[in-house]
Amino acid sequence: RMANWIVAQLGEHYDVLGVRGAFLRDAGSSLRGVRDAFEQLLQLQGAPVRRVSEWVARQASVWGLRDANEWEAVVRFLRPSAGTPDASERRSPEALFETLFRILVVGSERRPRAMHRDDVHWGGIESARFLEFVAAELVSRPARVTLIATVLTGEVGTQEFEASMRHLSRYDGDTAVRHSLEPLSAPD
């Protein structure tokens, strides 16, 4: 609730484009929650593949994607083929992360970005690696980007994710801030 409130306040009191959402339990080890967030940021939720492809092609030069393979990877990431593994996830994850980070940075030059994802512990190792990539990149390439991720520790099946998230402690106080909260009491 608090993270949703923060993103709402950023949008209401400052000119920040914010999106909110959650990872789903048993979503598998994919970037689905990250994909959902980018669909919201780019305002492409539910758009058919053709519209996504045309829109990304128009935006490619704005984002600095000069290689057609890069912007095609963004289309495949946003609209993976039904029933087949996401081709963008089969290529180097770091190359995809770099492209997604560049999209965030370019967009944040016009309007700051705030992205909140709830239950990130269900996002899998790939999502943890994306968060770590963003934290590392923000050290050398500052941008007006805020990622708020809520994690419930100790859930069955999330140990690998939690272990990966410990790598973020390298960026504590620099590009990552960790706040541990006690469980909220039941409403009266």
SVG drawing of the C-alpha trace seen along z (x, -y; Angstrom):
<svg xmlns="http://www.w3.org/2000/svg" viewBox="-12 -19 42 42">
<polyline fill="none" stroke="black" stroke-width="0.4" points="0.0,0.0 2.8,-2.4 4.6,-1.9 1.4,-2.5 0.8,-5.7 4.4,-6.9 3.9,-6.4 0.5,-8.1 2.0,-11.1 4.8,-11.4 2.3,-11.6 0.0,-14.0 2.5,-16.5 5.3,-16.2 5.4,-15.6 6.3,-12.0 5.0,-9.2 4.3,-6.3 3.1,-2.8 2.0,-0.2 1.5,3.5 2.4,6.8 4.2,10.0 2.0,13.1 2.7,16.2 3.8,19.1 4.6,16.7 7.6,18.8 11.2,17.6 10.5,14.9 10.4,11.1 6.6,11.0 6.3,8.4 8.9,6.2 7.1,6.6 3.8,5.5 5.5,2.5 7.0,1.5 3.7,2.0 2.2,-0.5 5.0,-3.0 4.8,-2.8 0.9,-2.8 0.8,0.4 -1.3,2.7 -3.4,5.0 -2.2,3.6 -1.9,6.1 1.6,7.1 1.3,4.9 0.6,1.7 3.4,2.5 5.8,3.1 4.8,-0.1 5.1,-2.2 8.4,-0.7 9.8,-1.3 8.8,-5.0 10.3,-5.4 13.6,-3.5 15.6,-6.5 14.3,-8.5 15.5,-5.7 18.9,-5.5 18.2,-2.1 19.9,-2.2 20.2,1.5 16.9,3.1 17.7,6.2 17.5,4.0 14.1,2.6 12.8,6.0 14.0,7.5 11.8,4.8 8.8,5.9 9.5,9.6 9.9,8.7 6.6,6.9 4.7,9.4 6.4,12.9 5.0,15.4 2.2,17.5 3.3,20.9 7.0,20.3 9.8,19.1 10.3,15.4 13.0,14.8 14.2,11.6 14.9,13.6 17.0,16.2 19.4,13.5 21.8,12.0 19.8,10.9 22.3,8.0 21.7,6.8 17.9,6.7 18.4,5.0 20.6,2.4 17.9,1.7 15.2,1.5 17.4,-0.8 18.0,-3.1 14.3,-3.4 13.8,-4.3 16.6,-6.9 15.4,-8.6 11.9,-8.7 13.0,-10.2 14.8,-13.0 11.3,-14.4 9.5,-13.2 10.8,-11.4 9.7,-7.7 8.5,-5.9 7.8,-2.2 6.3,-0.2 6.1,3.6 4.6,5.5 5.6,9.0 8.8,8.9 9.9,12.1 7.6,14.0 9.4,12.5 12.1,15.0 15.9,14.7 15.6,12.8 13.7,10.0 16.2,9.8 19.0,9.6 17.2,6.7 16.9,4.8 20.6,5.3 21.4,4.2 19.4,1.0 21.1,0.3 24.5,0.8 23.9,-1.4 22.5,-4.2 25.9,-4.5 27.6,-5.6 24.5,-6.9 22.3,-8.8 18.7,-9.2 15.4,-10.4 14.2,-6.9 12.8,-5.4 12.0,-1.7 10.1,-0.7 10.0,3.0 8.2,4.7 9.5,8.1 8.0,10.5 10.9,12.6 10.6,16.1 8.0,17.3 8.2,20.8 9.9,21.0 11.5,17.5 14.9,18.4 16.8,18.2 15.3,14.7 16.2,13.6 19.8,14.8 20.1,12.9 18.6,9.7 21.4,9.7 23.7,8.6 21.8,5.3 23.4,4.5 26.5,3.4 24.4,0.4 22.8,-0.4 23.0,-4.1 24.1,-4.8 21.4,-3.7 19.5,-1.3 17.8,-1.9 16.4,1.0 13.8,0.5 12.7,3.4 9.2,3.1 7.4,5.2 4.1,6.8 1.2,4.4 -1.3,5.0 -4.8,6.0 -7.1,3.1 -9.4,2.3"/>
</svg>
